[in-house]
Amino acid sequence: MNLKRWSTLSLIAATLFMAVLMLAFPRASWEAGIRGLAIWWDVLFPSLFPFFVISEVMLGFGIVHFLGKLLDPLMKPLFRIPGSGGFVAAMGFASGYPVSAKLATKLREQRLVSREEGERLVAFTTSSDPIFLIGAVSVGFFGNPKLAGILAISHYGSALLLGVLMRFYGTQGGAGNQEQPSSKTPRPSFSLRTALKAMHEARLQDGRSLGELLRQAVGSSLQLMTVVGGLVVFFSVVLEVLTASHVMNVLYSGVRLLLPAVALPSDLAEPLVGGLFEVTLGAKAAAAPAGVPLMFKAAAAAFILSWGGLSVHAQVASILNGADLRYLPFLIARLIHAVLSAVLLLLIWNPLMGHLPAFFPLTSETGTIFFGWGGVPKMISLMVVLIASLVIVSLLAGIIHRIVPGIGKRAGK
């Protein structure tokens, strides 16, 4: 009870403190709120809303169940999650945070994953979308198209590595892991007939008409987008009033003292602290320090992109609250992902940076980077390519399982 009481008192004190700062700096608060609203409407709404609706419709039609059966031979041995997690991974990597959290909670609601499988799934599929990583960070903030390739390798590569590490989370059975939906199939196999049967059964079980399915998909997606927009505006205002009141300077000074201890330039303190709160501002600030080598600025950007910022954390926590998935595993996974991403970038910098071409897979013929609604077709195309690639790899994994009997069963333990 004492811990709960202190938590409540701390929350009240923080709320009052922020209210005082907003009253002391009304103009800064207003401008920050407008900026946050613009980011939500111009960037987040077009990049997230279509994917929320599409995922809801695909779940209702049983397409996710179909893909889940096809991806079982890959996802179960490698990540210890059902094949439907491959769909979540493809959607998450293509559209960015917090899409994977939304999809994981939907899978949990339909009992397609256990509690720990859902937590593992959210942990490694929460990532930045390629349009932001390539267009905004590499080209926009750093002005260096060649940086896109190495940032993508470090960010998404470390996410997959995190997924392999997270397979050991929840290995020992416990009260929170009494359900094991994925254990119903002892050895995963690639079967188109089984996948079609699963899709048909899921569609019959859902039973909603197309009109009703679309109505509910659009309604729930708009509700979630409202929550996301409110959190983006809130954290934009918080960061601005903390900066205007010079509270952030205290944090900058503390981080400047710590960075030399890990052999990093102290000038990276401002972008790292900014990225702690909001990923866009932190990534933009990472490109600013003039006296810092590009390698370290890119590592700071990789760290910030993988951490996601407290704004993204709040969005994911609000989504996870709708199911029985816990936030703490996600928090720990974000820290691990951030460190892995930065370290991986530093390790591959010298071997790869001089040999990577300019990376423009999400541009128009004139070289314009797609943002907003213009980037939706590109993201959908990328999602389809990712799903198709996963299905092909899963087919190969299924063939290997048949050639080497028992390998899938041993790997899934």
Protein Blocks (a to p, Z undefined) as FASTA:
>chain_A
ZZmmmmmmmmmmmmmmmmmmmmmmmmlmmmmmmmmmmmmmmmmmmmmmmmmmmmmmmmmn
ommmmmmmmmmmmmmmmnopafklmmmmmmmmmnopaklmmmmmmmmmnopacfklmmmm
mmmmgccdfklmmmmmmmmmnopaklmmmmmmmmmmmmmmmmmmmmmgokagcfklmbcf
klmpmbacddfklmmmmmmmmmmmnopafklmmmmmmmmmmmmmmmmmmmmmmmmmmmmm
mmmnommmmmmmmmmmmmmmnopafklmmmmmmmmmomklmmmmmmmpmmbcfklmmmmm
mmmmmnnpaklmmmmmmmmmmmmcdfklmmmmmmmmmmmmmmmmmmmmmmmmmmpccddf
bbcfkopacehjllmmmmmmmmmmmmmmmmmmmmmmmmmmmmmghklmmmmZZ
